[in-house]
Amino acid sequence: MKSSKVNPSTLAEYLSYCCAKGYSNFMPRKATNVKIHNLLRLRGAMNEIYAFSTTFRYNGQDLLLKLILKLYRERELAEKEYLTLKALKRIGFPVPRVYVLEVNENLFGAPFIIMEKIEGKNIRDHLKHLNRKEILYFFEYLAETLAKLHKLDVKNFSFLLRPKNEYDYAKRQSLKEEKWAKDIVKDEDFNWIIKWLERNATKCPCRCYSLLHGDMNPNNFLITDKKNIILLDWTWAEIGDPLMDISYVYYHIIHPLFNEEDSVKIFSHFFKHYLRKSGLNVNRFSLRFYMVSAGLREAIFLKYQSKRLLNPFLLAKTFGIKFSLFLPLVYWRYYSRFKTVQFFLKSIIADYETAMFRTLGEKILSTMEINDIQKFLNPQSFDLILDVGIGSGRVTREILKKSNANVIGLDVSKTNIESAKTHLSIQNLGGYELVVADGQYLPFKEDVFDGIVCVRTLKYLKNYEQAISEASRVLKSGKVFVLDLSSPLGYELILRHITPSLSSRGSHVFNFFKMKRMLKLYGFRLVDFVPLQKIPYKVWTLSKDHSFLKLLIVLEGILRRITPLLFSRSILVKCVKEDKKAISIK
């Protein structure tokens, strides 16, 4: 987009010209004395958007209108939004009235439209004053609004490209044909997501295409005093699978405004209400597919913004020179949100092991961690071991390989249990049982296990104290409980305090010494500990060179001896359950 030349006098002249020529359908042809007031650029938008008031004289009266001027990078975008708003208003869908489309770039340096300005609050401001029940009711209304949108006859929008067949839209989700994404998707951060979308596109046919809004930014929804929802910004409107809009609701509205636990509950409530109102028969895998697709687009946007904001001049132009002083914070906000979305995508597509230990360096980290677990647990023949939060089964597999112990793997996620079952069956291992259950409420009798492992799991449990109590209940006296705790001044703990958004799954940050006292309270005696991962995992992914990785292994050992409790990701702890009689005597 060229540098814009929007100013009150030029805008007033243009509106006067439109009136004289009869081009305007919001100001009378004989209107005179046209003036512009309170011309204000709205900050933070990708396009240049101005709010202003215009006064004019007609039939002896002075009249006032509040309007919006929106400029575009390309003529096609201006035409698409203008035609979409016209068609939606014609069939009674709640959008602003659009008055003028100007494709001549000589006036303001870019094509633009002029539309009515509607007063109201965006979703973020509206939800601030609502209680839990009112929030759920709002999302029911939002679901109903989107259901109405997706039921509209797409024949009214013939100017939009329609998919060729029931698989065409799904196949386009790899973004290889999208101009705006081409440069960014070359980044290796996105290759695995794109390949997954390409492999699974043929599993997601769409029997009934709909008009999609395509951008569920909270600022694009205005809630009026009458509680009506008005949808703004149709630049990304398209014909496609309605599940894409539903996925955008999660990424753009629900996830940024609520914590992880509430996000899941609110989205589930919203989606159930949407299904009732839309009458759609949804393939659950298709929802997963479009959650990944929408997440990819969100991640690309956040990566683009974080790179773009490294340029202070672009930051000042987009957000204003005052905000350029906060460049590091703004950059970190976008970057940390990008990492959160990226992690969420990994959790949808791949199991934990595949997502976290892909490179050779990361696999070495996993091996070192499992060796420490094995050393602490020391399983004997015919021992019964409980693996709480089995994930893909990486710990269980090594226990089964190196001992004749029996393992019960437990996880609250059915997906994780299936993943563990697959990994274990591939290696033809026996001596295990897999259970879908919550680590906070173990479905076992007292004093049955000869060892318990709970690594990379406890911090994700809502009531971790209850989980420790349950571990104490089911573990035999004198037997070992192996778990990991946050390291005092560890880099992970520090990062989570700087930016809570990095804690994408709502994990706890433990106080090591407080947890030591809590373990004692539940009958555990801490007998040994070892620091895990002194060197951040990103360093381990820098190179595949074996000499470099061997050097990291040596450095890791040296750092463990120098600073056993400081600056590691976490601390692996070995606890022994004390005999109940001994505790009572004390």
C-alpha positions in Angstrom: 0.0 0.0 0.0 1.3 3.4 -0.9 1.7 6.1 1.8 -1.9 7.3 2.3 -2.8 11.0 1.9 -6.0 11.0 3.9 -6.8 14.5 5.3 -10.1 16.3 6.1 -10.0 18.8 3.2 -9.4 16.1 0.5 -12.0 13.8 2.0 -14.6 16.7 2.1 -13.9 17.5 -1.5 -14.4 13.9 -2.5 -17.7 13.6 -0.7 -18.9 16.9 -2.2 -17.9 15.6 -5.7 -19.9 12.3 -5.0 -23.0 14.4 -4.0 -22.8 16.5 -7.1 -22.4 13.5 -9.4 -25.1 11.5 -7.5 -22.6 8.7 -6.6 -23.5 8.8 -3.0 -26.5 6.9 -1.6 -26.1 8.3 1.9 -25.9 12.1 1.2 -28.5 14.0 -0.9 -27.4 15.2 -4.3 -28.0 18.8 -3.4 -26.1 18.6 -0.1 -23.8 21.6 0.5 -21.2 22.9 2.9 -19.7 19.4 3.4 -17.2 19.3 6.3 -15.1 16.6 8.0 -14.7 16.4 11.8 -12.7 14.2 14.2 -10.8 12.3 11.5 -9.0 9.6 13.5 -6.9 6.7 12.4 -7.8 3.5 14.3 -4.6 1.9 15.4 -3.6 -1.8 15.4 -5.4 -2.8 12.2 -3.7 -4.4 9.2 -5.5 -2.1 6.8 -5.6 1.7 7.3 -9.0 2.5 8.9 -10.3 6.0 9.8 -13.3 7.0 11.8 -14.8 10.5 11.1 -17.9 12.6 11.2 -19.3 14.6 8.3 -21.7 17.5 8.5 -23.6 18.9 5.5 -26.5 21.3 4.8 -29.7 20.1 3.1 -33.1 21.8 2.9 -32.0 24.4 5.4 -30.9 21.8 8.0 -27.4 20.9 9.3 -27.1 17.1 9.3 -24.4 14.8 10.7 -23.2 11.3 9.8 -20.6 9.0 11.5 -18.6 7.0 9.0 -15.7 4.7 8.5 -13.1 5.0 5.7 -11.1 1.8 5.0 -8.1 1.6 2.7 -6.8 -1.6 1.1 -3.5 -3.0 -0.2 -5.2 -4.4 -3.3 -8.2 -3.4 -5.5 -9.5 -7.0 -5.3 -9.8 -6.9 -1.5 -11.7 -3.6 -1.6 -14.1 -4.9 -4.2 -14.6 -8.2 -2.4 -15.5 -6.6 0.9 -17.8 -4.0 -0.7 -19.7 -6.7 -2.7 -19.9 -9.0 0.4 -21.3 -6.3 2.6 -23.8 -5.3 -0.1 -25.1 -8.8 -0.5 -25.3 -9.5 3.3 -27.2 -6.3 3.9 -29.6 -7.1 1.1 -30.6 -10.4 2.7 -30.8 -8.9 6.2 -27.6 -10.2 7.9 -26.2 -7.9 10.6 -23.4 -5.9 9.0 -22.8 -2.2 8.5 -24.2 -0.4 5.5 -21.5 0.2 2.8 -21.9 3.4 0.8 -18.9 4.0 -1.5 -16.3 1.9 -3.4 -13.5 3.8 -4.9 -10.8 1.9 -6.9 -8.9 5.0 -8.0 -5.7 5.1 -6.0 -4.8 8.7 -7.0 -6.9 10.2 -4.2 -5.6 8.5 -1.1 -2.9 6.3 -2.4 -5.0 3.1 -2.2 -8.5 1.8 -3.1 -11.1 2.4 -0.3 -14.7 2.0 0.8 -16.8 4.2 3.0 -19.4 2.6 5.3 -21.5 3.5 8.3 -20.0 3.6 11.8 -21.8 1.5 14.3 -21.4 2.2 18.0 -20.8 -0.8 20.3 -18.3 -2.8 22.3 -16.0 -5.5 20.9 -16.1 -9.0 22.4 -13.2 -8.4 24.7 -14.8 -5.3 26.3 -18.2 -6.9 26.4 -17.2 -10.0 28.2 -15.4 -8.1 31.0 -18.6 -7.3 32.7 -20.3 -10.7 32.4 -20.6 -13.5 34.9 -20.0 -17.2 34.0 -23.7 -17.8 33.1 -23.8 -14.7 30.9 -20.6 -15.6 29.1 -22.0 -19.0 28.2 -25.2 -17.3 27.0 -23.2 -14.9 24.9 -21.4 -17.8 23.1 -24.8 -19.5 22.5 -25.8 -16.3 20.7 -22.5 -16.2 18.8 -23.1 -19.8 17.8 -26.6 -18.9 16.6 -25.3 -15.9 14.6 -22.7 -18.1 12.8 -25.2 -20.8 12.2 -27.4 -18.2 10.4 -24.4 -17.1 8.4 -23.5 -20.6 7.3 -27.1 -21.3 6.2 -27.1 -18.5 3.7 -27.5 -19.5 0.1 -24.0 -19.2 -1.5 -25.6 -18.3 -4.8 -26.0 -14.7 -3.4 -22.2 -14.5 -3.4 -21.3 -15.5 -7.0 -18.4 -13.1 -7.0 -16.5 -15.4 -4.6 -14.6 -18.4 -5.8 -16.5 -21.6 -5.2 -14.6 -24.9 -4.5 -14.6 -27.3 -7.5 -15.7 -30.4 -5.6 -16.2 -31.7 -2.0 -12.5 -32.1 -1.5 -11.2 -29.0 -3.1 -11.4 -26.7 -0.1 -9.7 -29.2 2.2 -6.9 -29.6 -0.3 -6.3 -25.9 -0.4 -5.5 -25.8 3.3 -1.8 -26.6 2.7 -1.6 -22.9 1.7 0.9 -23.6 -1.2 -1.3 -21.6 -3.6 -1.8 -18.7 -1.2 0.3 -15.6 -2.1 0.3 -14.1 1.4 1.7 -17.3 3.0 4.3 -18.5 0.4 7.3 -16.8 1.9 6.5 -17.8 5.5 5.5 -21.4 5.0 9.0 -22.1 3.7 10.0 -21.9 7.4 10.8 -25.4 8.8 8.4 -24.6 11.7 5.5 -25.3 9.4 6.6 -28.2 7.2 5.3 -31.0 9.4 1.9 -29.2 9.7 1.6 -28.8 5.9 2.5 -32.4 5.2 -0.1 -33.6 7.8 -2.8 -31.4 6.1 -1.9 -32.7 2.6 -2.1 -36.4 3.8 -5.5 -35.9 5.5 -7.3 -33.6 3.1 -9.2 -36.5 1.3 -10.6 -37.5 4.7 -12.6 -34.3 5.0 -15.2 -33.9 2.3 -17.7 -31.0 2.5 -21.2 -31.8 1.3 -22.5 -28.3 1.8 -20.3 -25.3 1.4 -21.1 -22.0 3.2 -20.1 -18.3 3.2 -17.2 -18.0 5.7 -16.3 -14.8 7.5 -12.7 -15.9 7.8 -11.4 -13.6 10.5 -12.8 -14.0 14.0 -10.7 -11.3 15.6 -12.7 -10.0 18.7 -12.5 -6.5 17.3 -14.5 -7.7 14.3 -17.6 -8.2 16.4 -19.6 -5.2 17.8 -22.2 -5.8 20.5 -24.7 -3.0 20.4 -26.7 -1.6 23.3 -29.6 -3.9 22.1 -27.2 -6.9 22.5 -27.1 -7.5 18.7 -23.9 -8.8 17.2 -22.7 -6.9 14.1 -19.9 -8.6 12.1 -17.2 -6.4 10.6 -14.2 -6.9 8.3 -15.1 -9.3 5.5 -11.7 -8.9 3.7 -11.1 -12.7 4.1 -14.6 -13.8 3.2 -14.7 -17.0 1.1 -16.9 -20.0 0.3 -15.7 -23.1 2.2 -16.3 -25.6 5.0 -18.1 -23.9 8.0 -15.8 -25.8 10.4 -13.1 -23.3 9.4 -15.0 -20.4 11.0 -15.7 -22.6 14.0 -12.0 -23.3 14.4 -11.2 -19.6 14.1 -13.6 -18.9 17.0 -11.3 -21.0 19.2 -8.0 -19.5 18.1 -9.1 -15.8 17.8 -11.7 -15.4 20.5 -11.9 -18.2 23.1 -8.3 -19.2 23.6 -6.8 -15.6 23.9 -9.5 -14.5 26.3 -9.7 -17.5 28.7 -7.4 -19.9 30.5 -6.8 -23.4 29.1 -9.4 -25.1 31.2 -12.1 -22.6 30.6 -11.3 -22.4 26.9 -12.0 -26.1 26.5 -15.3 -25.9 28.4 -16.5 -22.7 26.6 -15.6 -24.0 23.2 -17.4 -27.3 23.8 -20.5 -25.4 25.0 -20.3 -23.1 21.9 -19.8 -26.0 19.5 -22.7 -28.1 20.9 -25.0 -25.1 20.5 -23.8 -24.4 17.0 -24.5 -28.0 16.0 -28.0 -27.7 17.3 -28.7 -24.5 15.5 -27.0 -25.3 12.2 -28.3 -28.9 11.9 -24.9 -30.0 10.5 -23.8 -33.6 10.8 -20.1 -33.0 11.6 -17.3 -35.5 11.0 -15.1 -35.2 14.2 -11.9 -35.7 12.2 -12.9 -32.9 9.9 -13.2 -30.6 13.0 -9.7 -31.7 14.0 -8.4 -31.1 10.4 -9.8 -27.5 10.3 -8.5 -26.8 13.9 -5.1 -27.6 12.5 -5.6 -25.5 9.4 -6.9 -22.5 11.3 -4.0 -22.9 13.8 -1.5 -23.0 10.9 -2.9 -19.7 9.6 -2.8 -18.2 13.1 0.8 -19.4 13.6 1.9 -17.9 10.3 0.3 -14.6 11.1 2.0 -14.5 14.5 5.4 -15.4 13.1 4.9 -12.8 10.4 4.0 -10.1 13.0 6.9 -11.0 15.3 9.4 -10.7 12.4 7.7 -7.5 11.1 7.8 -5.9 14.6 11.6 -6.2 14.7 11.5 -3.2 12.4 10.7 -0.2 14.7 9.6 2.0 11.8 6.9 -0.5 10.8 5.9 -0.8 14.5 5.5 3.0 14.7 3.5 3.1 11.5 1.1 0.3 12.5 0.6 1.0 16.2 1.8 4.7 16.6 5.1 6.1 17.7 4.2 5.9 21.4 3.9 2.1 21.2 7.3 1.8 19.5 8.8 2.3 23.0 7.3 -1.0 24.0 8.9 -2.9 21.0 10.4 -5.8 23.1 7.1 -6.4 24.9 5.0 -6.3 21.8 7.5 -8.6 20.0 7.5 -11.1 22.9 3.7 -11.1 23.0 3.4 -12.2 19.4 6.3 -14.6 19.7 5.1 -16.3 22.8 1.6 -16.6 21.3 3.2 -18.2 18.3 4.9 -20.8 20.5 1.6 -21.5 22.3 -0.2 -22.1 19.0 2.6 -24.2 17.7 2.6 -26.4 20.8 -1.2 -26.7 20.6 -0.9 -27.9 17.0 1.7 -30.5 18.0 -0.7 -31.8 20.6 -3.4 -32.2 18.0 -1.3 -33.8 15.3 1.4 -35.8 17.0 1.8 -37.6 20.3 4.0 -35.9 22.9 7.1 -38.0 22.1 7.0 -37.2 18.4 6.4 -33.5 19.1 9.1 -33.1 21.8 11.9 -35.5 20.7 12.1 -35.2 16.9 15.8 -34.3 16.4 18.8 -36.3 17.3 19.7 -33.8 20.1 16.2 -34.1 21.6 16.3 -37.9 21.4 19.6 -37.8 23.4 17.9 -35.6 26.0 15.0 -38.2 26.3 17.5 -41.0 26.6 19.4 -39.2 29.4 16.2 -38.5 31.2 14.9 -42.1 31.0 18.3 -43.4 32.2 18.0 -41.2 35.3 14.4 -42.5 35.9 15.6 -46.1 35.5 18.4 -45.5 38.0 16.1 -44.1 40.6 13.3 -46.6 40.0 15.5 -49.7 39.6 12.6 -52.1 38.8 13.1 -55.7 39.7 11.6 -58.9 38.2 7.9 -59.2 38.6 7.6 -55.7 40.2 4.3 -53.9 39.4 5.1 -50.4 38.2 2.6 -47.6 37.6 3.4 -45.0 34.9 1.1 -42.0 35.6 0.7 -39.9 32.4 2.1 -42.6 30.1 1.8 -40.4 27.0 3.3 -42.3 24.1 4.8 -44.8 26.4 8.5 -43.9 26.1 9.3 -44.6 29.8 7.2 -47.7 29.9 8.9 -49.1 26.9 12.4 -48.8 28.5 11.2 -50.4 31.7 9.8 -53.4 29.8 13.0 -53.7 27.7 15.4 -53.6 30.6 13.6 -55.6 33.3 10.9 -58.3 33.8 8.7 -55.9 35.6 5.0 -55.4 34.8 3.7 -52.0 34.0 0.3 -50.4 34.2 0.2 -47.3 32.0 -2.4 -44.7 32.9 -3.4 -41.5 31.1 -6.6 -39.4 31.1 -6.3 -39.0 27.3 -7.7 -41.8 25.1 -5.5 -40.5 22.3 -2.4 -40.9 24.4 -3.4 -44.5 25.4 -3.9 -45.4 21.7 -0.5 -43.8 20.9 1.2 -45.8 23.7 -0.5 -49.0 22.5 0.8 -48.5 19.0 4.4 -47.8 20.1 4.4 -50.8 22.4 2.8 -53.2 19.9 5.3 -52.1 17.2 8.2 -53.2 19.4 6.3 -56.4 20.3 6.5 -55.8 24.1 4.4 -57.5 26.7 3.8 -57.3 30.4 1.7 -54.1 30.4 -1.9 -52.9 30.8 -3.2 -49.5 29.7 -5.9 -47.7 31.6 -7.8 -44.5 30.8 -8.0 -42.7 34.1 -7.2 -39.5 36.0 -3.9 -39.4 37.9 -5.8 -37.4 40.6 -8.2 -40.3 41.3 -6.4 -43.7 40.8 -8.7 -46.6 40.3 -6.6 -49.1 42.4 -6.6 -50.6 45.9 -4.1 -49.5 48.6 -0.5 -50.7 48.7 -0.4 -52.5 45.4 2.5 -51.0 43.4 6.2 -51.6 43.8 7.1 -48.3 42.1 5.4 -45.2 40.6 6.7 -42.9 37.8 5.1 -39.5 37.3 7.3 -37.5 35.0 6.3 -34.5 32.9 2.7 -35.0 34.2 2.2 -33.7 37.8 2.5 -30.0 36.8 -0.4 -30.4 34.4 -2.8 -31.9 37.0 -5.2 -29.4 38.4 -5.0 -30.8 42.0 -1.5 -32.1 42.2 -1.7 -32.5 46.0 -4.5 -35.0 45.5 -2.4 -36.8 42.9 0.5 -37.1 45.5 -2.0 -38.3 48.1 -3.3 -41.0 45.7 0.3 -42.1 44.8 1.0 -42.5 48.5 -2.2 -44.6 48.9 -1.5 -47.1 46.2 2.3 -47.5 46.7 3.7 -50.1 49.0 5.7 -49.0 52.0 9.5 -48.8 51.4 8.9 -48.5 47.6 10.0 -45.7 45.2 8.0 -42.8 43.8 9.9 -40.9 41.0 8.6 -37.5 39.9 9.9 -34.2 38.5 9.6 -30.7 40.1 10.5 -27.2 38.9 14.0 -26.2 39.6 14.6 -23.1 41.7 15.6 -20.3 39.3 15.3 -22.7 36.5 15.0 -21.2 33.0 11.6 -22.7 32.5 10.3 -21.2 35.8 11.7 -17.8 34.9 10.2 -17.8 31.4 6.8 -18.8 32.8 6.8 -15.9 35.2 7.8 -13.4 32.5 5.1 -14.6 30.0 2.4 -16.9 31.4 1.2 -17.5 27.8 4.1 -19.9 27.4 2.5 -22.1 29.9 0.1 -23.1 27.1 -1.5 -26.0 28.9 -2.1 -24.3 32.2 0.8 -26.0 34.0 1.8 -25.3 37.6 5.2 -23.8 38.6 6.3 -25.6 41.8 8.4 -24.4 44.7 10.9 -27.2 45.1 11.3 -26.7 48.9 7.6 -26.3 49.5 7.0 -29.5 47.5 9.6 -31.3 49.5 7.6 -30.5 52.7 4.4 -31.6 51.0 5.8 -35.0 50.0 6.9 -35.5 53.6 3.4 -34.7 54.8 2.1 -37.6 52.6 4.6 -40.1 53.9 7.4 -39.7 51.4 11.1 -39.3 52.2 13.2 -37.5 49.6 16.3 -39.6 49.3 18.0 -38.4 46.0 17.5 -35.9 43.2 19.2 -35.1 39.9 18.8 -31.9 37.7 17.3 -32.5 34.3 18.3 -30.6 31.2 20.7 -27.8 32.2 21.2 -26.8 28.6 18.0 -25.5 27.0 16.5 -27.9 24.4 16.8 -25.4 21.6 20.6 -25.6 21.9 20.3 -29.4 21.4 18.5 -28.8 18.1 21.0 -26.4 16.6 23.1 -29.1 14.9 23.1 -32.8 13.9 26.9 -32.9 14.2 27.9 -35.8 16.5 30.9 -33.9 17.8 28.8 -30.9 18.8 26.3 -33.2 20.6 29.0 -35.1 22.4 30.3 -31.7 23.7 26.8 -30.8 24.9 26.6 -34.2 26.8 30.0 -33.4 28.5 28.9 -29.8 29.4 25.6 -31.2 30.7 27.5 -33.5 33.1 29.8 -30.7 34.3 26.9 -28.2 34.9 25.0 -30.9 36.9 27.9 -31.1 39.3 28.5 -27.4 39.6 25.0 -26.2 40.1 22.8 -29.1 41.1 19.6 -27.1 41.9 20.0 -24.1 39.7 19.3 -23.2 36.1 17.9 -26.6 34.9 14.5 -27.3 33.3 13.4 -29.3 36.3 14.6 -31.7 39.0 14.0 -35.5 39.0 13.2 -36.6 42.5 13.5 -40.1 44.1 11.2 -40.5 47.1 10.6 -43.5 49.3 7.3 -44.2 51.0 8.0 -44.6 54.7 6.5 -47.4 56.7 3.2 -46.3 58.3 4.2 -47.9 61.7 7.5 -46.0 61.7 5.6 -42.7 60.9 3.2 -43.3 63.7 6.0 -44.0 66.2 7.7 -40.7 65.3 
